[in-house]
Amino acid sequence: MKTPPLKRKTRNSKFKIRNSKTRQRRTTNYELRILPNVQLGIGSSIGDYCVIGEPPRGNKPGELETHIGARAVIRSHTVIYAGNIIGDDFQTGHGALVREENRIGNNVSIGSHTIVEHHVVIGNNVRLHSNVFVPEFSVLEDDCWLGPNVVVTNARYPRSHNVKEQLRGATIKRGAKIGANATLLPGVVIGENALVGAGAVVTRDVPAGAVVVGNPARVARCVVEIEEYR
Ligand SMILES: CC(C)(COP(=O)(O)OP(=O)(O)OC[C@H]1O[C@@H](n2cnc3c(N)ncnc32)[C@H](O)[C@@H]1OP(=O)(O)O)[C@@H](O)C(=O)NCCC(=O)NCCS
């Protein structure tokens, strides 16, 4: 396949590119790739070596529209595939990867080295910390929060027959928080405002407002009992 031409950063672009003067002085072959059919909202900035609108396998460059709202801050080495519809005030850390055809709301932050696979639905005001893995068909409702190294899974029997047809992402309901290093098994539903403790392995649905800990995760208390959340 013919590789689309690299777009060099330019002062005339419709978006602002951070530190362009300094970077140009330091290196002459710095490149950033924005593929065709990418709409980037006003006031957005894109860091070094980002790729925006990468076509997924089987699609030509520009075949899928990519829309990113106003005031995005996309930090260096982030790759965003084509076919994403992303709201305003989107942020990524360094080296984030967002695969194709996701729906992402306003004011969402995707941390450094976090991976969001394809066909994921993310609501408004969602925060994904660093090194989080969110596989296809996951649903992250408004205001939820995933700590560092959280792993969401979607294949109960990896590499089994028909595994692709049986993928089931987790659903993280509004306002739920997932502690560092927790693992969510395929298809679990984390209830509204629930809190999953650090390192928990969640094998069953978590009731709304519950605090769960351990492997397998069990209800330890209720979020309302924690003074800091009152
Ligand atoms: C789950 C959590 C909210 C519980 O906090 P808490 O209600 O104040 O609980 P306590 O610290 O009083 O501990 C109560 C008991 O649960 C245990 N416990 C606490 N957190 C645990 C966890 N994540 N996994 C397993 N057991 C845990 C404690 O060892 C203690 O057991 P014990 O009574 O036998 O001694 C908290 O420990 C936690 O994991 N928070 C998430 C932290 C995180 O990932 N932050 C990410 C930001 S960087």
Ligand as a Chemical Component Dictionary entry (heavy atoms), coordinates in Angstrom:
data_LIG
# 
_chem_comp.id                   LIG 
_chem_comp.type                 NON-POLYMER 
_chem_comp.pdbx_formal_charge   0 
_chem_comp.three_letter_code    LIG 
# 
loop_
_chem_comp_atom.comp_id 
_chem_comp_atom.atom_id 
_chem_comp_atom.alt_atom_id 
_chem_comp_atom.type_symbol 
_chem_comp_atom.charge 
_chem_comp_atom.model_Cartn_x 
_chem_comp_atom.model_Cartn_y 
_chem_comp_atom.model_Cartn_z 
_chem_comp_atom.pdbx_ordinal 
LIG C1  C1  C 0 -10.325 -0.153 48.585 1  
LIG C2  C2  C 0 -9.921  1.064  49.394 2  
LIG C3  C3  C 0 -10.745 2.291  48.951 3  
LIG C4  C4  C 0 -10.215 0.719  50.839 4  
LIG O1  O1  O 0 -9.910  1.811  51.629 5  
LIG P1  P1  P 0 -10.451 1.826  53.152 6  
LIG O2  O2  O 0 -11.935 1.650  53.133 7  
LIG O3  O3  O 0 -9.899  3.045  53.790 8  
LIG O4  O4  O 0 -9.874  0.494  53.740 9  
LIG P2  P2  P 0 -8.758  0.271  54.870 10 
LIG O5  O5  O 0 -7.463  0.820  54.415 11 
LIG O6  O6  O 0 -9.321  0.740  56.186 12 
LIG O7  O7  O 0 -8.650  -1.311 54.887 13 
LIG C5  C5  C 0 -9.725  -2.124 55.340 14 
LIG C6  C6  C 0 -9.315  -3.563 55.082 15 
LIG O8  O8  O 0 -9.335  -3.810 53.661 16 
LIG C7  C7  C 0 -8.032  -4.227 53.226 17 
LIG N1  N1  N 0 -7.810  -3.564 51.937 18 
LIG C8  C8  C 0 -7.811  -2.244 51.676 19 
LIG N2  N2  N 0 -7.592  -2.022 50.399 20 
LIG C9  C9  C 0 -7.441  -3.231 49.814 21 
LIG C10 C10 C 0 -7.198  -3.649 48.514 22 
LIG N3  N3  N 0 -7.076  -2.766 47.508 23 
LIG N4  N4  N 0 -7.129  -4.963 48.263 24 
LIG C11 C11 C 0 -7.267  -5.862 49.269 25 
LIG N5  N5  N 0 -7.512  -5.518 50.540 26 
LIG C12 C12 C 0 -7.589  -4.218 50.802 27 
LIG C13 C13 C 0 -7.079  -3.773 54.293 28 
LIG O9  O9  O 0 -5.936  -4.565 54.333 29 
LIG C14 C14 C 0 -7.915  -3.909 55.537 30 
LIG O10 O10 O 0 -7.945  -5.264 55.914 31 
LIG P3  P3  P 0 -7.880  -5.690 57.454 32 
LIG O11 O11 O 0 -9.124  -5.114 58.074 33 
LIG O12 O12 O 0 -7.867  -7.186 57.406 34 
LIG O13 O13 O 0 -6.652  -5.091 58.000 35 
LIG C15 C15 C 0 -8.433  1.422  49.181 36 
LIG O14 O14 O 0 -7.594  0.583  49.947 37 
LIG C16 C16 C 0 -8.008  1.332  47.732 38 
LIG O15 O15 O 0 -7.604  0.283  47.214 39 
LIG N6  N6  N 0 -8.100  2.501  47.054 40 
LIG C17 C17 C 0 -7.700  2.650  45.664 41 
LIG C18 C18 C 0 -6.288  3.219  45.587 42 
LIG C19 C19 C 0 -5.867  3.441  44.176 43 
LIG O16 O16 O 0 -5.781  2.525  43.391 44 
LIG N7  N7  N 0 -5.644  4.676  43.833 45 
LIG C20 C20 C 0 -5.250  5.015  42.473 46 
LIG C21 C21 C 0 -4.742  6.421  42.458 47 
LIG S1  S1  S 0 -3.059  6.504  42.062 48 
# 
loop_
_chem_comp_bond.comp_id 
_chem_comp_bond.atom_id_1 
_chem_comp_bond.atom_id_2 
_chem_comp_bond.value_order 
_chem_comp_bond.pdbx_ordinal 
LIG C1  C2  SING 1  
LIG C2  C3  SING 2  
LIG C2  C4  SING 3  
LIG C2  C15 SING 4  
LIG C4  O1  SING 5  
LIG O1  P1  SING 6  
LIG P1  O2  DOUB 7  
LIG P1  O3  SING 8  
LIG P1  O4  SING 9  
LIG O4  P2  SING 10 
LIG P2  O5  DOUB 11 
LIG P2  O6  SING 12 
LIG P2  O7  SING 13 
LIG O7  C5  SING 14 
LIG C5  C6  SING 15 
LIG C6  O8  SING 16 
LIG C6  C14 SING 17 
LIG O8  C7  SING 18 
LIG C7  N1  SING 19 
LIG C7  C13 SING 20 
LIG N1  C8  SING 21 
LIG N1  C12 SING 22 
LIG C8  N2  DOUB 23 
LIG N2  C9  SING 24 
LIG C9  C10 SING 25 
LIG C9  C12 DOUB 26 
LIG C10 N3  SING 27 
LIG C10 N4  DOUB 28 
LIG N4  C11 SING 29 
LIG C11 N5  DOUB 30 
LIG N5  C12 SING 31 
LIG C13 O9  SING 32 
LIG C13 C14 SING 33 
LIG C14 O10 SING 34 
LIG O10 P3  SING 35 
LIG P3  O11 DOUB 36 
LIG P3  O12 SING 37 
LIG P3  O13 SING 38 
LIG C15 O14 SING 39 
LIG C15 C16 SING 40 
LIG C16 O15 DOUB 41 
LIG C16 N6  SING 42 
LIG N6  C17 SING 43 
LIG C17 C18 SING 44 
LIG C18 C19 SING 45 
LIG C19 O16 DOUB 46 
LIG C19 N7  SING 47 
LIG N7  C20 SING 48 
LIG C20 C21 SING 49 
LIG C21 S1  SING 50 
# 
